[in-house]
C-alpha cells in the first residue's frame, strides 16, 4: 500500500525556495515516519530523505530532490538523488501493513460434541436379508443405510451450519456378538454374490431363535460459522430402529415324494 503525497512542489523558482519544512505529508510529526525523515533546502533544491525499519518495510532509505532533472528515491537499502523542475507528487512506502485505521479480529469459539446436543442428526435405517429371517450356521446379511446431511441453527451465540457424515457403524447382533464397520453394508445382489455369502456386515447365528439387531451410527461432525468447515473432535451417536429376525434350522433329506404327496414324510 502506498501513501501519496510526501512532497508537492509546484513550479517554484529557485529564488523562492527559502529554507522550509514539509507539512501535511508522511514526514509530519504525527506520521508513522516521524523521526525517520529529513528535509534540507539549499535555496535551489529541496532534498527529502527517509529511513525506517518497521514491519512491512524493507528498511531502506533514499533521497529525492526538486531541481532540473528527473530523480529517483532509493529503496531496499539503496539510496539515490536527483532533481526535477516540476515534480509529480512523491510517494511514501507504508511502513505498517494496513497503516492507519481501527481493526478487529473475530475469533470463533471452540466447539465440542456436547455443544451439538441441540442438533439431532437423522436416524439410520436397519434391515437384513433374507428379510426377517436367518438360517443357523449360514451368514445372515445385515444392512444399514445413512447419508451425509446438514442442519442449521444457533450455536454458542452464532448462526451455524452443522454437517454430519457417517463414520462408523456399531452393530449388536442380539446374541452377544457385536462389531464396528466403516460401511453400512450392501445387498448380495448389488455385491454380485449368491445368497448366504459372507459380507462385511453379515453374521452367523449358531442357534435358532428370535433375535433383535441394533445399530448405533457414529457421525463425525463439522461446523461452519460462515468461513469454512471446522471439524469437531469425537462422534455424535444416532441409534437405528431395531430389526428383529427369526433364525431357523434347515434340514435336508432325500425323499421319494413331496410333502404335498406325503404329508407325514420326513421334514413335513
DALIN-V23234 format. One record per backbone hydrogen bond with DSSP energy under -0.5 kcal/mol. NH is the residue of the N-H (numbers start at 0). CO is the residue of the C=O. If there is no record, write none. Layout:
BEGIN
((NH/CO) (NH/CO))
END
This chain:
BEGIN
((2/91) (3/1) (4/89) (5/89) (8/6) (9/7) (10/8) (15/12) (16/12) (16/13) (17/15) (22/20) (27/24) (30/27) (32/25) (33/30) (35/32) (37/48) (39/46) (41/44) (45/65) (46/39) (46/44) (47/63) (48/37) (49/61) (50/35) (51/59) (56/53) (60/77) (61/49) (62/79) (63/47) (65/45) (77/74) (82/68) (86/84) (89/6) (91/2) (93/0) (98/95) (105/103) (106/104) (107/105) (114/111) (115/111) (115/112) (116/113) (118/115) (119/117) (120/118) (124/144) (126/142) (128/140) (132/129) (133/245) (135/247) (136/204) (137/134) (138/195) (139/202) (140/128) (140/138) (141/139) (142/126) (143/183) (144/124) (148/163) (150/161) (152/159) (154/157) (157/154) (159/152) (159/157) (160/223) (161/150) (162/221) (163/148) (164/219) (166/217) (167/217) (168/180) (169/167) (169/215) (170/168) (170/178) (171/213) (172/170) (172/176) (178/170) (180/168) (190/186) (191/187) (191/188) (192/187) (196/193) (201/198) (202/139) (204/137) (204/202) (208/246) (210/244) (212/210) (212/242) (213/171) (215/169) (216/214) (216/237) (217/167) (218/216) (218/235) (219/164) (220/231) (221/162) (222/229) (223/160) (224/227) (229/222) (231/220) (232/230) (235/218) (236/234) (237/216) (239/214) (240/123) (242/212) (244/210) (245/131) (246/208) (246/244) (247/133) (247/245) (250/248) (254/252) (261/257) (264/261) (267/264))
END
